[in-house]
């Protein structure tokens, strides 16, 4: 399901369905359970620089810190008090959660974010420009117990300063979940990082607005056998990426395409579970790393270009 928050396009998954539509689609993957124990909790404070948007807003100073994964309670008087209850900051991202969102799931989603941004796990973000872009756009995960709660908090005027925000429900944030089976963290977190980080820092990774094109969208047009602003019915037989949700615009399609390509390249689709190929074949055909490299040569070349500092290891819920 897709939803517009304050003019910013975001994607909401409904449990059991893909971000882009049916048959197991792009239900995301978190292959292993986290090693983090019970989450510690403290009251949020702005000890690493102040922000007019509250203690959970990332600053340039806090964005340079290695994540601690301590759950911070939003204090009385904070701009987000009463909208969200707690948060974790991971480099340039804020992860905001309602009181009903379980702490272990908040830590889980934060861990996936840390692994994407610091893929070599040296305690620093892999790409300073990406991290700075996330800070500048106030990139935030909005974590709530249910889809309905996500809709309510996502449109609160206190969040209008956020250029990039991505909702996720507790029912799709399952630490023991896996490919399309209860956890969508790898997909939802990646959507936010692409929109708020990779795209602004590297124009050829930007999903764009449907009126400008780059290496990512050019590759997508080949994968779909045409430049379609809305999904064709049916797709050309030669297409290997066939996103079919009519509510998703061209830029949204590029976000989904980037997700499919990167997670396949990292071994997170058919290489992780053979049955995954059958589950996603209506939307994405080159489901293994080997098939992806030989089928989608344009996207493969883009995602493996060292200039973009993209992850080379699939997040697994264990950071440092």
N, C-alpha and C positions, 0 to 999 in steps of 0.2 A: 504494500500500500504506500502511496506517496502523499505527502502533505506539505503545504507551503506554510512556513513559519516566518512571519515578518518579512515576507518577500524573498526569503532564502529557501531554496529548494532543499528538502531533506527527504530521507526515505525511512519509512517505518515498516518493520517486519511484523507480520502477525504469525504467531507460533504455528508451525506446520506448513507455512507457505514461504515461497521464496521472495526475496526483495523484488525480483522481477517477475514473479508468477510461478505457476504450478509445477507439479510433478517433481517435487524435491528441489527444484530450481536452484537458486543461489543461497539456500539456507547454509549458513557459514559453518566454519569448522574451528574447533579448538581441541586438538587431538589428544591432549593429555591433561590430567588434573593438575591444579596448581600445588606447589609445595608450601605455600604460605599457610600458617596456622591461623588461629583466631586473630582477627584484626584488632590492633590497638587503636584507641580513640583518644583524641585530645580536642580542645577547643581551638578553632581556627584563629590564627593571628597573622598579621602582616609583618613578620620579623625580617623578611627578605625584600623589603621595599613595599611601599603603600600603593594602593590603587583606589580610585574613587568608586570602583565597582565592588569593593568588598574584599574580605579576607581570602576568599577562594579564587579571586581573579589572579591570573598569572602576571608576574612582572618580569622585566628583563633579568633581574637578579635571581628570582626564584626559578626561572626557566633554565638556568645554568646548573641547578642543583641535581644531584642524583636522587631519584625518587625514593622515599622512605616507605610509602604505602600505608602511612598512618592515616586513619580515617579522622578527619577534622570536623567537629561539630560547628555549624555556623552560629556565631554569637548573636544575642539580642542586639538590635540596632543596626545590624549589617543590612545592606541593600537587598540581599537575597534571603534574609531571615523570613520564614513563613512561606517562602516559595519552595526552597530546598532546605534540607535539614543538615546535610553533611557533604563532604567533598574530599577528593584527593587531587593533588596537582602532579602531573607527570610532564616534566620538561615544559614545553610551550602550551600544553593542554590543561584544561580544567575538566574534571569529571564530577558533576553535580548530581546528588541523589536525594530523593525524598526519604522520609523517615522509614517508610515501609520497604524500601529497597534493601535487601540483606547486605550486611557488611562484607561477607565473604564474596559475594558477587561483585560488589564494588571493587574490591581488591583484585578480583579476577580480571575484570575489564581493564583496570588500570595497568595490570601486569602485561596484558596483550599490547596496550598502547606503548608501554616502555620498550617492549621487545621490537616493535616496529621501528620506533624512533632511534633506539640504541641497539641495533641488530648485532653488533659485535660485543655488546654488554661490557663496555669499558667504563661505564658510568657517565658518559657524555653523549649527547645526540650526535648521530652520524653526519648530519648535514646542518650546519649552523644557519644557512639561509632558510631551510624548511622550518627549523625551530623558531626563527625570528618571525616568519610569516604566520605561524600558528599564534604566536603572542600578539602580533599586530591585529589579527582578525578575531581575537578573543575566542578561539576555537574551543568548543565545549561539548562534551557528551552530556545528554540530559537523561538521567536514569530514574525510572519510576516503576512502580509495582506492576502497572498494567498499561495497555495502549491508551485507554481512556484518560488515565492520569497524565500520561505523556502529552496528550493533546492539550490538556488544560494548562499544564505548567509551561509547555512550549510556546504558548501565545501570551504569556504574562508580559506586561510592558517593562518589567524590570530586566528582561532579557534583550531588549531592543538594541543594546550596544553590541551584541554578539553578531558578528558577520557570518560566522560558520557555527552551526549547531546540529547535533545529530541525536535524535531520541533512540532509546533502547529500553525494552521492558525486562523485568526480572525473569519472565518466563522464557526469554531468549538469551539469558545470561547465565547459563548453567555450567559451572566449573567442570563437571564430569560429562558434559555434552560432547558431541562430536559432529562430524559432517552432516548438516541438515537435521540433526537429532537433538534439538534442545538448546543449542548454543549458536549465536550469530555474531559473537564478538569480533571474530577476524574480519567479517564483512563490514559491520557497522563502524568499527574503529577505523578501518582502512578508508571508508568513504569520507570520514571527517578529515583524515590526514591528507588525502588527495585534494579535496576541495579547499582546505585551509592551509595546506603546507606545500605539497609537491607541486600543485598547479601554480600558485603564486610565485614560487621560487624558480620553477622550471617551466616556461611557457609551453613547451612541447608535451607536458604532462597535464595541462589544464583541460578540463572537460569543455570549457568555453561556454558560449551562450547560444549556440546553434547557428550563429551567423559568421563566425570566424573559425578557421580550420588550422590544424597543426599536424604533427607527425602522429599523434594519438588518434585523432579523428580520421585522418587519411587511412591509417591502418584499419580502423573500424569499418570504414566504407568498403574496403576490400573484403573484410570478414563477413560483411552483410550483403555483399554483391550489389552495392548501390548506396548512394547518399540519400537515405530516407529520413525525413523529419518526423514521420510517424511510422510505426511498424507496418510493413506491407502484409497483406493477407492474400495468399500465403507468401512466405519468403521465397526468393529464388532458390532453386535446388542446390546451387553451388555454395550457398551461404553456410558458414560453420558457426556463426554467432547470430542467433535468431531470437532476440529479445522481443516479446510479443505483448507487453503491457502498454496499451494505448494511452494510459495516463502519464507515461514517462516520456519527457521530451528528449530532444537530441542530446543535450548535455548530460541528462540523466543516463541515457544509453551509454555514453562514453564513460561515465563513472562505473557502471556495471561491467562494461567491457574491460576496464582496467583491473577491476577486482578479479574477474575470471582469469585474465592473463597472468597477473602476478601470482595469485595463489596456485595456479596450475604449474607455473615455472618453479615455484618453491616446493612442489611435491604434495600439495594439499588437496588435490581432487582425486583423480583415479589412482594415483600412486599411493595415496593413503588408504583407500578402500576401493577395491575393484568394482563393487556394486554401485559406486558413485557414478560411474560412466553411464549406467542405465538411468539413474535418477535425473541426470541433468542433460540428457541427449537432446531434448526438445529446445534447449537454450544454448548449449555449449557442447560442441562435438569433440574438439581435441582435448580430451580430459586428462591425458597423461603428459608428463613433461616431454617425453620423446615425440608424441604426436603434436604437441604444441610447437616445438622447435621446427618441425618439418612442415607444418601446415600454415601457421601464422608467422611467417618469417619477419614481417615488418614489425609486429608488436614484440616479438622475441628480441629483435635487435634493439628496440627502444628500451625495453625493460632490463636488458643486460648491459647497457651502455654505462660504463663506470662514471661518466660525467654526472649522472643523476643520483648516485649514492643510494640506490634502492636496496631494500633488504635482500639478502641472499640465503637466509634461513627462515623457515616458517616458525612464527611464534608458537610456543607450546605450553605457556602458562608458568614457565620457570624463568625468572630473571635473576641473573648474577647468583 
